[in-house]
Amino acid sequence: MIYQLSKDYFVRHLAEADLDGVYPSWFEDQDVTRYSSHGKLFKTKAYFNSYVEALNREDRVVWAICHVNDGHIGNISLQAISWIDRTAEFAILLGDKRHWAKGVGLLAGKKILGHGFNKLNLERIYCGTAATNDAMKKLAQTMGMVLEGTQRQHFFLEGSRVDLLEYGILRAEFERGVGL
């Protein structure tokens, strides 16, 4: 365990053994992957193996979000870490729909933001999401992220063009507890 989030949830490193569980099946669930590219193209076991092997690179932190009874329920990450600019992109995937809308994304999100700012010495963490992704917009805003811009008609989702909303939070804002 890396961090305890609550009495029921914790985060740990994503492990090769996770590939033998339900994790790969999340990428076949069109509800889980609705707002990402993951569910559009089939992924083989070799793809997932190479992803887990690449976790040793220093440009990403990927944690498995776990429930004490249900095990691995999602992933959360800081990716595209720039050690020069001291920035990273935030991403989250909750694959086990039984845990949607229970606040676990916020618990894990606040923890990984704190890790990014306090352990990795980052200055800015950002994310982007579809304008139609109400859950991610709410999560970003609740974590204190500020809407920084819009890329018009950036995504093709379910037959329509959809804007990309870009959010970000600075270290000083996080330290002041903006939005938290």
N, C-alpha and C positions, 0 to 999 in steps of 0.2 A: 504494500500500500504506500502510495506517495502522500496522499492527504485524505483525511476523513472529512466528508462533507456534511454529514448528519449521522444520526444513529443508524439510518438505513442505506446510505450511499457513501461511496468512496471512489477515488480515482487511483489507478496504478498504470504502469507502463503497458502498452499494447504488446502482446507477446505472440510468438509464432503459434503457440497452442490455441490462440483465439481463432485461428483459421479452421480448426476442427469443430468449432461450435457453430452457432447461428449467424455469426458475423457476415460471412459471404452472402447469405440469403437476403440480407437487408438491401443489397444492391439490385435485387430482382423485384423488390416491392415498390410499385409505382407511387404509393402514398409516401413512403419514406424518402424517395429520391425525387419527388415532384419538383423541387426547386434547385436541383443540381443536375449535372451532366451524368452522374453515376449510373442512373437507370436507363440511359438511352442506348448504350452499347454493352453487349455481353462481356463479362470479365471472367477469365479462366483462373484456375488455382495458381498458375504460374504468375499471373498479374498480382494476385494478393501476396504471394511469396516474395516477389521482388519489392513490393511496397513495404512489407515488414522488414526486409533486409535493409532497405534504404533508411529506416528509422535511426540508424547509427550516424547518419549525416548530421552535421551541426547547424543546419538551416531549418530545423523543425523540432517541435516538442509535440508528441502525440500521446495522449492518455486514453486508456479505456475507462469509461464511466461504468461503475459496477453497483449492483444492488446486492445486499447481503444474502437474499434468498434466490434472486433470479440471475445472478452473475453479471456477465458483460451485457450492458444494455445500450451502449453508445460509445462514441469517440468524441474527443474535444482536442483541438490543436492550436498551436501557434506555428504557422508555416511561412515560408518565404522570408525567414528571419534575415535581416540585413544588419550585420554587426558594425558596418560603417555608419549607416543612417540610424541604427538603433530602432528599427521598426519591425513589425510582424503582422501577418494577417491572421485573424481569428476565424476558426471554423468549428462547427459542431454538427454532429449527426446522431440523433436518437433513433436507433433502429428498432427498439422494442416499444411498440405503440402503447403497451400497458402503462408506460411511464411518462407518456406525453401529458402536458398540462398539470404536472405535479410539482413544478418548481425546481426540478433537478438541473435543468439547463442553466438557470440562474445561479444555483449553488456552485456548479462546476465552472461556469463562466467567470464568476467573481474570483474563484480560486486560481484559475489560469491567468487572469489579468494580473492578480497580485504576484504570481510567480514570474510573469513576464517583466513587470516593473521592478520588483524587489529582489529577484534572484538573477534575472538575465540583464538587468540594467537597461531595459528598453525605454524609449521616450514616447513612442506612439504605437498604438495597436488599432488596427482597422479591420473592417469587413464590408462585404457587399452582399446585397440580397435583392431578389425580385420585388418590385413594388407591390405585388400581390401576396407576398409572404408575410402575413400579419404576425405570425408567431415570432419570426426572426426580427422583424422591425421592433416588436415589443421588447424582446430580449435585449437587443442592442441599446434601446433607449433606457431600459431599466438598469442596465449595467453602467449607464452614464455616457454612452457613446452619443455623439452629436452628428446629425445629418449634415454631411459635408458637400454632397453633390449628387447629381443625377446624370446617368448616361442614358439618353433617350433610346428607346426601342432596342436595347442591348441584347435581350434574350428572346428566343423563340420558344414559348411554353404553351403546350396544349393547343396549338393552332393559331396563336396570337403573338404579336410583338409586345414585349413588356419592358418597362424601364428598369434599370439597375440603380438602386439607391446605395450610396456609399456613406458609411458611418465610421467615426474614429473617436478615440479617446487619448488624451495626453496624460503623461505621468502626473503632472500637477493636478489635473482634474480628478484623476483616480485617488490621489492622496487626500484631496479635499472632500472626497466622498460624493462627488457630483452624481446624482441619480441613484446612489446606492442606499 
